Amino acid sequence: MPVHMWNFFRSVAAGADLKTWNEDNPQVEDGREGGNSEFDDDVSGQYEDEVSFMMRRLKLNFYRAEDMMFIMRKRQWEEEDREFAIEQKRRAKEKRERIVKKNKERRMRKEREGKMLEDERKVNEEREDKELQKAMVSLFKCPLCEVTMSPPKKIYQCVDGHILCKKCWKSEKVQDCPKCQGE
């Protein structure tokens, strides 16, 4: 199997770069003695204290920002609740108006129907009255002279109840009832 020389050189070069980076970087702990003299215990303790203080302040700022965000959200929710209440009132008012309008329409329709029924009843009564008057007129006509007898005139009857007007009754032509012919 042939050895590819370019792979060999590439791996050697990468290892050499990593080795030089580890030697020059004081923060890499590789277990060797030495390192950067600026990072001895006193200086690193100060840095650690400063970092922990900054982190504490950063956390407090985050907490404060979260509180402010929560306060802003609460205000937004209150505004949304107010808008929702206004919308609910508007919808309730529209519903009441629709109900009132529907009730008014129903009442007007019932009144129209009642009026139509009343008018129809009156028309029927008038028609029945006219028919009754026609029937009564035909009943109260004198069989001889065809005159309609109304209440101020005197109406005469035979024994069987057939009627005659006063003029025909008094006339000399009529001796017996023209309907029953003296039966």
Beta strands, then each sheet from edge to edge (+ up, - down):
strand 1: 155-157
strand 2: 163-165
sheet 1: 1+ 2-
end
